[in-house]
Amino acid sequence: SIMASSEGPLAAITSEADASRRVALLEEAQAALSRGADAGAAASAATDLLGLLADSDAAVRRAALAYAEDLGSAAPSVLPTLLPALRALLGDGSPAVVKRC
């Protein structure tokens, strides 16, 4: 399980080569977060999330935005770290990503 990673819940996702697998893993992590997974551990993975928000694949960026939305609700202290990346996505080249913003 990705949640068992000692490097944080998103570390395994950032090293996954396949974009569709990164999306699936992000969705799993988001589901775990909404089931009450440790938001503190998730917040500690903000650096990994920043990388996923800047992913070269639009579907990954969109899934990362969905995760960021839930993380921001669960651990508001992470929002100042994420805001610059979220603001940058407002100008994303993918309409699906901008719509998710």
C-alpha positions in Angstrom: 0.0 0.0 0.0 1.3 3.5 -0.8 0.0 4.8 2.5 2.5 2.5 4.3 5.5 4.2 2.7 7.8 5.7 5.3 8.6 8.4 2.8 5.1 9.8 2.8 1.9 8.8 1.0 2.9 10.3 -2.4 6.6 9.3 -2.6 5.9 6.1 -4.5 3.7 8.0 -7.0 6.4 10.5 -8.0 8.7 7.7 -9.0 6.1 5.8 -11.0 7.0 6.0 -14.7 3.5 5.3 -16.1 1.2 8.4 -16.1 -2.0 6.3 -15.9 -0.6 4.5 -12.9 0.3 7.8 -11.3 -3.3 8.9 -11.7 -4.6 5.6 -10.2 -2.2 5.9 -7.3 -3.3 9.5 -6.7 -6.9 8.5 -6.7 -6.1 5.7 -4.1 -4.3 8.2 -1.9 -7.2 10.6 -2.2 -9.7 7.9 -1.2 -7.5 7.0 1.8 -7.4 10.7 2.8 -11.2 11.0 2.6 -11.5 7.8 4.7 -9.5 9.5 7.4 -5.9 8.7 6.6 -3.4 10.7 8.6 -3.6 14.2 7.2 -0.4 15.1 9.0 1.5 12.5 7.1 -0.2 13.6 3.9 0.7 17.2 4.6 4.4 16.2 5.1 4.2 15.0 1.5 3.5 18.5 0.1 6.9 18.5 -1.7 5.9 15.4 -3.6 2.5 16.9 -4.3 4.2 20.0 -5.8 6.0 17.7 -8.2 2.8 16.0 -9.2 1.0 19.3 -9.7 3.8 20.1 -12.2 3.7 16.7 -13.9 4.1 16.6 -17.7 0.8 14.7 -18.0 -2.4 16.7 -17.7 -4.4 13.8 -16.2 -1.8 13.5 -13.4 -2.0 17.3 -12.8 -5.8 17.1 -12.6 -5.7 14.1 -10.2 -3.1 16.0 -8.1 -5.4 19.0 -8.0 -8.2 16.8 -6.7 -5.9 15.4 -4.0 -4.7 18.9 -3.1 -8.3 20.0 -2.7 -9.0 17.2 -0.1 -5.6 17.7 1.6 -6.3 21.5 1.9 -9.6 20.6 3.7 -7.9 18.0 6.0 -4.7 19.9 6.7 -5.2 23.7 6.0 -1.6 24.4 7.2 -0.4 22.9 3.8 -2.2 25.6 1.7 0.5 28.3 1.8 3.0 25.7 0.5 0.6 24.7 -2.3 -0.8 28.1 -3.4 2.0 29.1 -5.8 1.7 25.8 -7.7 -2.1 26.0 -7.7 -2.0 29.6 -8.9 0.3 28.5 -11.8 -2.2 25.9 -12.8 -4.8 28.5 -13.5 -2.8 29.2 -16.7 -2.4 25.5 -17.6 -2.5 24.5 -21.2 -5.1 21.7 -20.5 -8.7 22.9 -20.2 -9.5 19.9 -18.0 -6.8 21.1 -15.5 -8.0 24.7 -15.5 -11.6 23.6 -15.0 -10.5 21.5 -12.0 -8.9 24.7 -10.5 
